[in-house]
Amino acid sequence: MRSARLLVLVSVALVAGCRRGSSAADLSPADITAIRATSARWLAAVRQGHWDEAAATYADDAILWFPNAAHKGKAAILKSLQAQEPMSTLDLQIDEIRGRGDMAFVSGYSTITAVGAAPVVVAKYMDIRLRQADGTWLFYRDMVSPVPPPD
């Protein structure tokens, strides 16, 4: 039920942002670069199994949502990450970055590529990122939806 409420709130925020003319242009080029840098930092850490580094890309009060689980707070997110194996073949695609001020919405998908095979989309995501005092953008809300494998 809470996930459904958050999805509604995010949808309303996105629609409201679109009505106000919100776009990536409302974020500075430095903001866009910093948002992408957080994604790259997370991806590099996950590929190598450096779970402390991956968890460091989340705000202290962040929430990581999967369809059947919510991990609330950086410590819970770290514990969730530590239960995984490194994902050396994982890649991340950012489809859209929009925001204004100190908040941004990032959406995209992730793929895994087996040796000698084409990439397979394994999940879609929608993140809310918050700009920190040092100019970095940390994950605040991270919603991941697995995509069923192809037949």
Residue pairs with C-beta under 8 A, 6 or more apart in sequence:
2 70
3 65
3 67
3 70
3 143
6 65
6 141
6 143
7 143
10 105
10 126
10 128
10 141
10 143
13 105
14 98
14 105
17 98
17 99
17 100
17 105
20 100
22 98
22 99
22 100
23 98
24 32
24 96
24 97
24 98
24 99
26 98
26 99
26 100
26 101
27 35
27 97
27 98
27 99
27 100
27 104
30 135
31 99
31 104
31 131
31 137
32 97
34 131
34 135
34 136
34 137
35 97
35 104
35 106
35 129
35 137
36 94
36 97
37 136
38 57
38 129
38 136
38 137
38 138
38 139
39 92
39 94
39 106
41 53
41 56
41 57
42 54
42 57
42 92
42 139
43 90
43 91
43 92
44 50
44 53
45 51
45 53
45 54
45 56
45 57
46 54
46 81
46 84
46 86
46 87
46 90
47 86
47 87
47 88
47 90
48 86
48 88
49 84
49 85
49 86
51 78
51 81
51 82
51 84
52 78
54 81
55 74
55 77
55 78
55 81
57 138
57 139
58 64
58 74
58 77
58 138
58 139
58 140
58 142
59 74
59 130
59 132
59 138
59 139
59 140
60 73
60 74
61 72
61 73
61 74
61 140
62 73
62 74
62 77
62 138
62 139
62 140
62 141
62 142
63 70
63 71
63 72
63 73
63 140
63 141
63 142
64 70
64 71
64 76
64 77
64 80
64 139
64 142
64 144
65 71
65 141
65 142
65 143
65 144
66 144
66 146
67 145
67 146
69 80
71 77
71 79
71 80
87 112
89 112
89 113
89 114
90 110
90 111
90 112
91 110
91 111
91 112
91 113
91 119
92 108
92 109
92 110
93 108
93 109
93 110
93 111
94 106
94 107
94 108
95 107
95 108
95 109
96 105
96 106
96 107
96 108
97 104
97 105
97 106
98 104
98 105
99 105
99 129
101 131
102 130
102 131
103 128
103 129
103 130
103 131
103 140
104 128
104 129
104 131
104 137
105 126
105 127
105 128
105 129
106 125
106 126
106 127
106 128
106 129
107 124
107 125
107 126
107 127
108 124
108 125
109 121
109 123
109 124
109 125
109 147
110 121
110 122
110 123
110 125
111 119
111 120
111 121
111 122
112 119
112 120
112 122
113 119
113 120
114 120
120 149
120 150
121 147
122 146
122 147
122 149
123 144
123 145
123 146
123 147
124 144
124 145
124 147
125 142
125 143
125 144
125 145
126 143
127 139
127 140
127 141
127 142
127 143
128 139
128 140
128 141
128 142
129 137
129 138
129 139
129 140
130 137
130 138
130 140
131 137
132 138
